[in-house]
Amino acid sequence: MTKPTDSISPGSPAGPILVALAGNPNSGKTTLFNRLTGARQHVGNYPGVTVEKKEGGYRHDGREVRVIDLPGTYSLTAFSPEELVARQVVIEERPQVVVDVVDASNLERNLYLATQFMELGLPLVLALNMADVAEARGHTIDCAHLSRLFQVPVVSLVANRGTGVEELKQAILEVASAPPRPPARIEYGPGLERALARIAPLLEESKLSRPPCSARWLALKLLEGDPVVRDDIQTRAPHPGPILDAAESCRQELAREFGDDADILIADRRYGFISGACQEAVRSTVESRHTISDRIDLVMTNRLLGIPIFFALMFLVFKLTFSLGDAPMGWIEDGFGWLGDIIGGFWAEGSESLLQSLLVDGIIGGVGGVLVFLPNILLLFLAIAILEDSGYMARAAFIMDRFMQHIGLHGKSFIPMLIGFGCTVPAIMATRTLENRRDRLTTMLVAPLMSCGARLPIYALLIPAFFPPAWHARMLWLIYTIGIALAVLCAKLLRKTLFRGDSAPFVMELPPYRIPTLRGIVIHMWERGWLYLKKAGTLILGISVVMWALATFPRPAENATSPAETAEHEHALEATHLAQTYAGRIGRAMEPAIAPLGFDWRIGTALIGAFAAKEVFVAQMGIVFAVGEADEESPALRERLRETYNPLQAFCIMLFCLISAPCMATIAVTKRESNSWKWALFQLGGLTALAYLITLVVYQVGSRAGIGV
């Protein structure tokens, strides 16, 4: 479990008030967090997991308030990383106040989480968000009566407008300052209460209960089959056997007596408590049965129209991301080119200064090559923020879930994989929309198999060079199709092996459509862009310097260099130098290993350069073939390639570049998003091994059959 960090003991009058902000997904919790904390927030990951950690703060009536935004979750039973993290924070950090953000328009479903906070005996405030939507649906909620029934403060608010936020701040301050008052106690009926009375004393005797985890709460968790509590008791109890045996015996007796498992019986009792409270505190009108959201969904989630509408919206996302991003990408590229010229101008023309090369080629060139994607990332997350905050993203997951479940993934996995056709970096960052860790890691690991835009220059160079015009579109389609098929197969394999377990259940709870706030969209967009900027300035900068060093050292000896007489001579000297560098030597050392793929040292050297960015492969091939600066449309380079290789080898180059090691930015982002070098290196090594195996089979079978030779 996580340890408390910088927390103040409950009830401390001097220190900041620690508030945990909890709630179901789509309850408006993030909107409220942004409204409370504004720019005073920072984003990271919880230690050891891929769950996002957001913290912020504000001042109210002279008191400093620190807010932890817990992961969105439906329950505190630790069956997912989000549930486990949410529970660990409230147990280990002991916040003075837990604010449970409840969707007022879907009250009974959302209050289930509140009952679990009540069972822990935590100081609780219920924030009934989207009160305007509830009212539009014909629901009138008596907050004062609901407060008496739950024995906790209840505040009505509309977070996206700021309505009720000041009242919530005051309620937080009052709860934090007042003596602790236990919430209402849920009675579970004779059968369950007998089981709890049997297990709880055993836990008390073993001294396993500690605030806020009472013996009753631990007994409930054992009856629910909570794996974390069971393992904790197995580890900490002096004699765990009698406790676990009693829990298992009670579970079996309850199943025989009631015909249902204990966890279902407990859930039924909680919902019974909630239903009774809502019957007393909520009045509804018949006219509310069909809402505007329902009428919109008749079209948006229609069996025939839903998928075409989804693909049309995804096309608009791509258009926004990659078309509107072209101009600012060009400005950034030109800006780094201008900066490189300015820095290079401090040295005489033709200078071979190492410092100049490091600054211009290594740092400015390397980091600039990654920062050029920042407009794409900002625009992408602008689009995703609009789709999420409007309520459509949940519909997109619902529409695609049936197909994605066949390969063991959640419907939301489709969107990052689709984004991967533009750029893998934002695709991996988009996996943050997935709540389940297995789904997130699986999607992250297979996303590079979607053929990104950086690979397109390689295809644009090789396909026209080796294949007749009638085959150009077919070859491009084939390469993209191979990537999609491999992604599907790899995802299914990963879910059957490393990430075994049931697919995340698809909860058919569609939030109402609402107009996103400008404030929320900007915050969502910028916090992702800032993470990318930090990576470019740290990890990616380091890798850029390493790649520069490999392509620069060892330097040619003084007597081995001579002024270039012609441009062709200069290109030849550059090619000779590259062959003598560590990158060139590694390429030559790789030759025996890559020869069975139909590759020589030139291709090996270019593949090393392509680790910096896939499109660099084309420029590297231009250098090793001494044709100078080359792009995908270079006639001289295409001619040299035709003289050296055959169509089968060209196809194998494209195949290897499609599957093999992603670029350094992708590896860096995978490490950041998975919070582990293990998965980043597994992605790097696993995809490279898969590329080698498939390319080996294709080349060996093709060459023996005389295909393309």
NORRA-V666681 format. One record per pair of residues at least 12 apart in sequence whose C-alpha atoms are under 6 Angstrom apart, sorted by sequence separation. I is the first residue (numbers start at 1). J is the second residue. D is the distance in whole Angstrom. If there is no record, write none. Layout:
I,J,D ; I,J,D
//
This chain:
42,54,6 ; 55,67,6 ; 203,215,6 ; 42,55,6 ; 55,68,5 ; 588,601,5 ; 667,680,5 ; 41,55,5 ; 397,411,4 ; 416,430,5 ; 587,601,5 ; 606,620,5 ; 41,56,4 ; 54,69,5 ; 200,215,5 ; 397,412,5 ; 416,431,6 ; 606,621,6 ; 40,56,5 ; 70,86,6 ; 200,216,5 ; 428,444,5 ; 40,57,6 ; 587,604,5 ; 587,605,4 ; 37,56,5 ; 200,219,6 ; 37,57,5 ; 199,219,6 ; 340,360,5 ; 37,58,6 ; 584,605,5 ; 583,605,6 ; 196,219,6 ; 661,684,5 ; 104,128,5 ; 424,448,6 ; 99,124,6 ; 102,127,6 ; 104,129,6 ; 97,123,5 ; 98,124,5 ; 99,125,5 ; 100,126,5 ; 101,127,5 ; 102,128,5 ; 103,129,5 ; 104,130,6 ; 131,157,6 ; 661,687,6 ; 97,124,6 ; 99,126,6 ; 100,127,6 ; 102,129,6 ; 104,131,6 ; 125,152,6 ; 128,155,6 ; 131,158,6 ; 554,581,5 ; 660,687,5 ; 661,688,5 ; 125,153,5 ; 126,154,5 ; 127,155,5 ; 128,156,5 ; 129,157,5 ; 130,158,5 ; 553,581,5 ; 660,688,4 ; 105,134,4 ; 128,157,6 ; 129,158,5 ; 421,450,5 ; 423,452,5 ; 552,581,6 ; 104,134,6 ; 409,439,6 ; 417,447,5 ; 420,450,5 ; 421,451,5 ; 422,452,5 ; 423,453,6 ; 551,581,6 ; 152,183,6 ; 421,452,4 ; 422,453,5 ; 660,691,5 ; 151,183,5 ; 336,368,6 ; 420,452,6 ; 550,582,5 ; 551,583,5 ; 659,691,5 ; 151,184,5 ; 450,483,6 ; 550,583,5 ; 150,184,5 ; 449,483,5 ; 656,691,5 ; 75,113,5 ; 449,487,6 ; 74,113,6 ; 223,262,6 ; 224,263,4 ; 332,372,6 ; 446,487,5 ; 329,372,5 ; 652,695,6 ; 20,67,6 ; 21,68,6 ; 25,72,5 ; 16,64,5 ; 17,65,5 ; 18,66,5 ; 19,67,5 ; 20,68,5 ; 21,69,5 ; 22,70,5 ; 24,72,5 ; 575,623,5 ; 16,65,5 ; 17,66,6 ; 21,70,6 ; 23,72,6 ; 24,73,5 ; 377,426,6 ; 575,624,5 ; 24,74,5 ; 325,375,5 ; 613,663,5 ; 325,376,5 ; 575,626,5 ; 598,649,6 ; 612,663,6 ; 611,663,5 ; 612,664,5 ; 611,664,6 ; 572,626,5 ; 195,250,6 ; 321,376,5 ; 571,626,5 ; 571,628,5 ; 321,379,5 ; 321,380,5 ; 648,708,5 ; 121,182,6 ; 438,499,6 ; 647,708,5 ; 646,709,6 ; 118,183,6 ; 29,101,6 ; 27,102,6 ; 19,95,5 ; 27,103,5 ; 18,95,5 ; 23,100,5 ; 18,96,6 ; 19,97,5 ; 20,98,5 ; 21,99,5 ; 22,100,5 ; 23,101,5 ; 19,98,6 ; 96,176,6 ; 188,269,6 ; 407,492,5 ; 10,96,5 ; 4,92,6 ; 4,93,5 ; 120,212,6 ; 408,503,6 ; 597,696,5 ; 597,699,6 ; 391,511,6 ; 391,513,5 ; 390,513,5 ; 390,514,5 ; 390,515,6 ; 390,516,5 ; 32,159,5 ; 389,516,5 ; 146,281,6 ; 145,281,6 ; 385,521,5 ; 142,281,5 ; 141,281,6 ; 141,282,5 ; 140,282,6 ; 140,283,5 ; 382,525,5 ; 139,283,6 ; 381,525,5 ; 139,284,5 ; 138,284,5 ; 138,285,5 ; 378,525,6 ; 138,288,5 ; 137,288,4 ; 378,529,6 ; 457,615,6 ; 455,614,6 ; 454,614,6 ; 455,615,6 ; 454,615,5 ; 461,632,4 ; 460,632,6 ; 465,638,5 ; 367,541,6 ; 457,632,5 ; 366,544,5 ; 466,647,5 ; 362,544,6 ; 362,545,5 ; 362,548,5 ; 449,659,6 ; 293,512,6 ; 293,513,6 ; 445,683,6 ; 425,666,5 ; 50,674,5 ; 50,675,6
//
